[in-house]
Amino acid sequence: MQVPVLVDDGLVVAGSASIVEWLGQTSGDPGLVLRDSQQAEAAKGWVDWIDAEVGVDARAALFWDVFTAPKLAAALFTTGQPAWKAALFRRLIPGRIPALRERLGLTRDAAESARKRLAAALSKLSALPPRLATWPATSSASRT
């Protein structure tokens, strides 16, 4: 299952973009979604491209780096938590990092490959024409 997840009266909406779209449709707030169908489709293309080309690799590289610094991991994952939870997490996280890496399939080589794919995807942004909305964002990346 994806995160974040919104649950409302038995309805489950997964993923940030889907949650924003659902909130815009149900709340009536005109600022959350684009009303123009062409602009909405272009925006969805960007979200899909970012999810496919940037998001997965950015998370893999970030988590590898975060998990190499247990104090940083504890600080990131306990922001806004009560002090006792943060203290408990700081004591437990160092021992859990190997299992978390294994569960997420994080290895040094996987993180380095993710960084390379991320750099290639982001380099596409520097080649964009001034009118970003006209760029045909596609999500045809292969995860090799």
N, C-alpha and C positions, 0 to 999 in steps of 0.2 A: 504494500500500500504506500501511496505517496504521502508526504507531509509537506505542508500543514494540511489538516483536515478540519472542515467545519461541519458540525452536526446540528441540524435544526429540525426538531419535531420528527425525527426518524430519517430525514433526508441527509445523506452524506455527500459532501462536495469536497473532492480532493484536489490539491494543487493550487498554488497561489493565483495563477491566471484564472482558473475556473471559479475560485472563491470571489475574486474581484468582479468577474462577469456576473455571477449569481447575485452578489450584493447590489450591483448596479441595476439589474433587472427587477429585483424585488423591493429595493428601497426607494426607487424613484429618484435617487440622487443623480442628476444629469452629469455630474463631474466624474463619475466612476467608469462610464462606458462611452464609447464614441457612437453617436447616433447615425452618422453617415456610414453607410454599409461599405463603401470603398475604403474609407479610412480605417474602419474596424477590421476589414480583411487584411489591410497592410500591417496594422498593429499586431494582429494575430500571427501573421507571417514572421514578424520580428520576435515575438515571444517564442514561437516554435523554433526559430533559428537559434535563439539564445539557449533554450532548453537543450537542443540537440548538439550544438556546436561549442557551447561555452560552459553551461551549468554543470554538467557531469564532470568534466575535466577540472574545472575550477574547484569543485568540492573535493575531488580526489587529491589534488595537489595541496589544498588548504588543510584537509584532515591529516595528510601525512605530516605536514609541518607542525600542526597543532599537537599531534600525538607524539612528536619528538620532544616536546616541552611540557611535561605534565602540569607544571604550575600554570602555564598559559591555558592549557586545556581546562583545568579546574576553574580558572577565572572566567573563561568564555562561557562555560556551561553552567555556571552558578550565578550569573549576573541577575540581580533582582530576587534571589532566593534568600530565605531566612539564614541567619548566620550559622545555625546548627547544621543546616543542609549543606551549605558551602563547605564547612569544616569537614563534614563526613565525606563529601565528594572528594575533597583534596586528599584525604587519607586513603580513599579507595581507588581513585583513578589510576595511579601508577601501576598497580597490579592488574588492572583491567585492560590496559592499552594493547597488549599483545592479542587478547581475544577480540577486541574491537577491530584491530587491523585485519585479523583473519576473517572476521565476519564481513567486513567491507571489501575484502580482497585487496587490501593496501599493502603493496611492497614498494621498496625503493625504486625498482624498475617500472612498476605501474605508475608511480607518482611522476617519474621522469618522463615517461611516455605521455602522460596526461598534460604535463607542462608544455611539451612540444606541440601537441594537438591544440592546446589552448593558445599558444603563441601564434600558430598558423591561422586559427579562426579569428583571433583578434587583429591579425595583420590585414585581414580582409576589410576591416573597418577603415583603415587608413586609405584604402583605395576607393572609398565610396564617393559618389558624386555629391555636390552640395545639397541636392534635394533628396534626402534620405528616404522619404516616403515612396520615391519612384524606384528604389532599388528592389529587385525581386528577391526577397529573403526566402530561402528554401532550406529545408532540413533534410538534406540527402547525405549527411555525413556517415561514413562507415566507422565503426568503432574497432579498428584494428590496431 
